[in-house]
Amino acid sequence: MKHAIIETGGKQYRIAEGDVIFIEKLNVTNGDAYTFDRVLAVIDENGSRFGAPYLEGAKVEANVLKNGKAKKVRVYKMKPKKGYRLTKGHRQPYTQVQIGTITA
């Protein structure tokens, strides 16, 4: 089975063909094809190839399944004996993609 390590959104992901992953939001719509060209490494039955920092000519094809927002994270601040209380919420946007082919 072929694996790859890609970089997107400031994070690195170890992926295989057919995986469904949640990544930082991309400016694409549902059903679009997307190509990851920042491939750090490819691991398959023939061995491992590593880039410095990226592998030239390597790419990963993926299909966008959906864009959405994660569950709300609440942030609560309080200063005792001062009457200060603050509650904020944040929903991180994401893009869900399904990995197609890995070429190197």
N, C-alpha and C positions, 0 to 999 in steps of 0.2 A: 504494500500500500504506500502511496506517495504522500508525504507530509511536506509542509512548507511553514516557514516563519515569516510573517508579513508585518509591516509597520503601517498603522493608520491611526489618525487622531492622537498621536503622541504615545500610543501603546503598541505592544507587540503581541501577536496572537500565533499560536501553533495550530495549524489547520490541516485538514485532510479533505479529499474530494467527497462531496456530499454533506459536509458539516453545515449546520445552521448556527450562526453566531450573531450576537448583538454587539455592534460597534458604535463609536461616536457618530453623531448625525452627519450624513452626507447630503449634498444638495442634488438629490435624484428623486424620481417618483417611483411609485410601486410598479413592478413589472419590468423596469429597465435593466439592462445589462451594465455591469461595472467591471472595470479592469484594475486590479491592484498591481502597480509596477514597482513598488518598494518591497522587493522580496529579499530578505536577509539570508535565507538558507533554504535548500531543498534536500530532503532526505528520502531516498527510495531504495529499492533492492540493489541498485548498482553502487550505492555508497552515498556519501554526503558531500554537498558542495556549499561553500560558504562565501559570501561576498565581502567586499571591503569598501564601503559598508554594504552596498547592494550588489546582487548578482546581475550582470549585464545580460539582457535578452530574456530574463525570466519574468513571467507574469502569471497572475491568477485571475481567471474569469469567474464572475459571480453574478447571481441574479438577485435583485432587490425584492424582498418579500413585503416589507412594510416599514413605514416610519411611524414613530410613536413617542410616548413619554413614559418613563418608569414611574413606579409608585412614589408617592410624596414622602419626602424626608423632612421632618420637622426639626427646627433648630430653636432651642429655648435658652434664653439668657436671663439671669436674675442676679441682682445685687442684694444681699441680705440687709435688712433693717433700713433700706432706702426707698422702698416702694417701687423699684425699677424691675419691670418684667417685660420681656419682649419675645414674641413667638413669630417665627418666619417659616415659610415652607418653600420647597424647591422640588421641581420635577425635571429630571435630566432627560433631554431628548436623545433618542437612539435610532439607528437603522438596523433592521434585521435582514441579513443576507444569507443566501445559500451558496456554498462554494461549488463551482462547476469543475473546470479543468485546471490543472497545475502544469505549466510548461516551463522547461528550463533548458 
